[in-house]
Amino acid sequence: MELSIIIVSYNARTELERCLESLHASPGRVAREIVVIDNASTDGSAAATRRWPAVRLVEAGANLGFARAANIGIRASSGTNLLLLNSDVIVPAGAIERLIGELDRHPDVAVVGPRLVDGEGRAELSFGRMIGPLNDLRQRRLMIGQARRQPAALRRIERLTRGEQYPDWVSGACLLVRRADAVAVGLLDERYFMYTEDVDFCAAIRARGRRILFTPHTEITHIRGRSAAAAPAATREAYRRSRVAFYRKHHPFWAPFIRLYFRLSAG
């Protein structure tokens, strides 16, 4: 089996069905399996997934978060390569073949991420430098500008995402990785319930001398899903916890300041 597609889903039935439809509309030439890990959704996601006989459904029984659920899917799969895929993405014909082609052309590359765009075709900032106080600030400013549709921010993101790059990380919304590299770093760190696990994962892979590639030659549509929108307060709290955990692991000096910042900004 050349590829295992791992999809973690939580209360995102509409997006999940759209994602699965896009994968089945153009199956392509790659021998693959699709594994959906349902984090105890209450919106009928599991029942909807069962309508696709070729899709393997793993019911987690609880909301385990992204990293832990993704690891369950990885261990339940057998592909030489792994494609971590959010349930809120749409995969066009030929995209998977192009991503695998990038891995085949770059033996020193362990992870490939595509250009992500929203439903209106605007580029998403889906890669970057290693998280740290200064890089965090730069990235956040751009993302706020993007959310507010500030012309300068949108133009800069468009420019950044038009060229091939070797960043420190790419987004876990669509992340292709060689299984051997994923296993070598112990899969995803399960201390991250949601957010930042992709940056940490890429950091572990880079620490072994492997490279991360962002390619603009493959474009995936990322329709921001309803899992986060349905519970904004819980989502913000999960983001804060993951960020603090990341700083404790990678920048322990800064962790108390990050924790204090979140406490003050929440109050």
N, C-alpha and C positions, 0 to 999 in steps of 0.2 A: 504494500500500500504506500503510495507516494505522499499522500497528504491526508491529515486529519484536521477537519475544521471544527473548532471548539467554540460554541456559542453559549454564553451565560445569560440567562434571562430572568427578569423579575417583574411581574405585572406589566408586561409590554406586549400583549398578545398581537395587537395590530401591527406593530413594528416587526415583531418576530415573524409573523406570517408573510409580511412583505419581503423580509430578508430571505426567508426560505424560498419564496417564489422566485426571487432574482437568482438564487443559486441553482434552482432546478430549470429555469428558463433556458440557460445555456450551460449544460453540464461540462462541456469542454472535453479535452483529451486526457486530463490528469486523473489517474486512479485515486479515488478519494472516499472518505467517509465523513459524515456529518454527525456530530454529537452535541445535543442540546442539554444543558444542565439547568433545570428549572428550580429556582430558589423559593419553592413553596408559594408560587403565585396564586392569587385568589381570583384571577380574571379569566380563567379557562385556558391559559397558555399551554398547559400540559395536554389537555384534550385536543387543542388545535394542532399541536405538534404530532400527535398520534395519527393524524390524517395523512402524514407523509411516511409511508411504509419504510422507505430507505433511510430515514433519520432515526438515530438511536436516541431515545429519551432517558435521561437520568434524573430522577426526582430526588432532590437533595433533602426534602423533608423539613427544611427550615431555611431562612434567609442567611446563607453563609457568607455573603459578600462575594466580591469578584475573584480575588486571588485564590481563596480556598476552593470555590466552586470550579474555577478554571483548572486547578490542579487535579480535581476529581476527574474532570473530562479528559485531561492529558493522560492520566493513568489508565483510563478506560479505553484509550484509543491505541492505534498501532502504527500510524503513519510515520514515514521517515522525516517529514516536515510537519510543522504544526502551524495552523493559521488561527490565531486568537481573533475572534470577530464579535463585535458588539451586535446585539439584536437589532439595533437601530441603524444599520447600514444597508445600502443597496449595492450589490456587486454586479457590475456590467459584464457583458460577454467578453471573454478573453483576459479579464483582469488578473485572475488567479494564475493563468499560464505566464503572463508577463512578470508577475512577482517571482514565481519560481525560476523563470529564466534569469532574473537578476542574481538569485542565489547561485545558479549554475555557472554564471559568468564570473563570479567573485568568490573563489574558494576561501578567502580570508574573512568574508562577511558571514556573520551568524544570524543577523536580523535585518529584515527589509520592511520598510513602511512606505505606503503609497501617499500620493497627494489626496487629502481629504477635502471635499467641498460640501457646502450645505445644500439644501433643496433648491436654492436659487443660483447655485453655481459659484458662490463666493468661497474662496480658499479659507481653510482652517489652519491655524498655527499648530501643526501636529508633530512637531519635533523641536529640539532645542538643546541648549547646553545643560550640563549637570546642574541640578538645583542647588542653589546657595543664596545667601542674602541678596547679592547684587543681581545675579541672573534671575532670581525670583521676581525682583522688582521690575526688571526690564520686560520679562515675559508677561507679568500681570498687567503692566501698562498697555502692552499691545493687545492683550485679550480683552481688556476693558474697552479699549478703542474699537475693537472689532464688534463687541456686543452693542456698542452705541452707534455703530456704523459711521465712525469718524473717517472721512475720506483719506486722511494721511495714514492712518493705521491700516485701512483696507488696502491702500496702494503698497505699503511696505510688506504686508503679508503676502500679497500677490507676487511681488518681486522675489521674496524669500523662497516661495514654494515653486518657483519656475525652474530652479536649477538643482541638479543632483548634488547631494551633500553627504558628508559623513558626520552626523551630529552625535551627541552623547546619548540621546534617546529618541524613540519614535512612539507615537501614541498606541496604546493597547486597544484602541477601537478597531484597528486592523493591523495586526502585527504578525508577520511570517517569520518563523524561527526554525532552525534545524533542531530536531529532537535531541540530537547528541549534545548540542550546546545547552539546551534547556535543562537536560538531566544533569549535566556537569555542574550547574550552579544550584542544583536542588530545587528546580522549578521556581514558582513565584513565592515570595515571602508572605506568609499568611497573617502576619501582624497587621497588614494593610487590609482593612475591610473593603474600602472603596477609595479610589484615587491614589496616585503616586506609585502604585505597585509596578507600573510599566517603566518608570524612571529607575527604580531600584533594580528591577530585573535586567535592564540594559546596562546598568552600572556593574552588576555582577559579571555579566558577559564580557564587558570591556576589560574588567580586571584580569581576565584570563588571556588578554591579548587579541581578542576577536573584535571585529568591527561592526558598526551599525550603519546601515545605508538608508537614506531617504531618496526615493526615486519619484520624479515628477511625471514619468512616462506612463504611470498607471494611476488612474483617478477613481476614487470610490466616493459615493455619496453618503454623507453622514447626517441623518436626520435625527437631531438630538431627541432622545427617547423620553418616554413619560415616567420611567422608573424614578428619576430624580425629580421631575416636575410634580409627581404625585405626593411627594413628601419632602418639600424644600427644607424644612427645619432639620430633619434627620440627615438630609444630604449635606447640608452645611456642617453639621456636627461631625459627620464621617470624614469630610474633607479636612477639618481642623485636626482630628485625631490622627489621620494619616500623615499630615504635614509634620506634626510634632514627632510622630514615630520616626519619620524619615530623618529629621534633624538630629534626633537622639542617636540614630544609627550612623549617620554620615558626618554630621557637624555638631557633636555634643556640646561644644562651647556655646553655640547659638540657640540650642533647644530651649533654655529657660526664657530667653527673650521672645522667641516665637510663641511660646505658650502664653506669656504675658500679653503679647500683642493680640492674640485671639481672645483672651479673657477681656481685655479692655474694649476691643471692637465689638464683642458680643454684648457687652453691658450697656 
